[in-house]
Amino acid sequence: MRLGVLDIGSNTVHLLAVDAEPAARPDPAADVGSTVRLMRYLDDDGAITDEGIATLGIAVRKAVKAAGKLGVEEMVGLATSAIREAANGPEVLAHLSELAGVELRVLSGKQEAELTFLAARRWHGWAAGRLLVLDIGGGSLEIAAGLDERPEYAVSVPLGAGRLTRKFLHSDPPSEKEVDALKAYVKKTLAEVADDLAELPPPDHVVATSKTFRSLARLAGQQVAVVGPEERRRMRLADLADWTPRLAKIPAEQRMELPGITPERTYQIVAGAIVAQRAMKALGVEELEICPWALREGVLLRRLDQLAPTS
């Protein structure tokens, strides 16, 4: 059957459509996204503005129209941190559910981390051993670790690239004072996570998902040879640490001239780079690999598991 996931995130409204059946690898049919950068549309009380709601509505209608043309038979709808935490989140969610024609499920941060971990585990397989998975979104950073398909540890912290850009980086390029304040906040927020993970066995393999990490790996990482046509990259902490202060000195418009920095990410890539670098440093990660599967694939895999016949 053709399944679709409608993902309303902090940065984009995304439709992923796949041809899928239980016990088979999901075969991507289409990937349709609209950039919304929802953090721009929060008022002083943390509510999504009318303009933001209208922007979301346009993106949802576009995704629903694409799903119809693609022949999506079943669609799963989900919303993540930006709507979860908005002061008027329930009202916005009800409105978007009506437009989408499906009930949008609001995932907790822990659920986001668990589903992303499931996707990474299935992609890398059991041979990867104990995994540590990092995912930087627009509103939050998800971290999960474990040996099985359900992580032993999963957490979400408010270190999304869009959120932190809005809160700390008001200049373009940001001032040294703004960057220092952001670094201190990230370090403080990650301290408890680092202590928790220090009590678990060290990971055999560290992977990162999300567009932020992919952009940074295009810029500061290296392509590695793998079986199949898909590009895979690894990124070392030392290389990221070299690029992060350089990014902070370049105006947003000029960052788009760099490899991997797209127009929709250029305004928040500095915050994303600082979070990525500080997370790798705090968790003792010297190198990580980019995983092409993330939350949306995790949602699809969980749905396929539910459809699988029981013996």
Salt bridges, closest charged atoms under 4 A:
ASP7 OD2 - ARG296 NH1 2.81
ASP19 OD1 - ARG2 NE 2.71
ASP31 OD1 - HIS14 NE2 2.39
GLU74 OE2 - ARG303 NE 2.55
GLU85 OE2 - ARG84 NH2 3.88
GLU85 OE1 - ARG163 NH2 2.39
GLU112 OE2 - ARG84 NH1 2.80
GLU149 OE2 - ARG122 NE 2.59
GLU152 OE2 - ARG130 NH1 2.71
ASP172 OD1 - ARG255 NH2 3.79
GLU230 OE2 - ARG25 NH2 3.59
GLU231 OE2 - ARG233 NE 3.05
ASP239 OD2 - ARG236 NE 3.13
ASP242 OD2 - ARG246 NH1 2.72
GLU264 OE2 - LYS211 NZ 3.31
GLU289 OE1 - HIS205 NE2 3.10
GLU289 OE2 - ARG232 NH2 2.53
GLU289 OE1 - ARG234 NE 3.61
ASP305 OD2 - ARG122 NH2 2.77
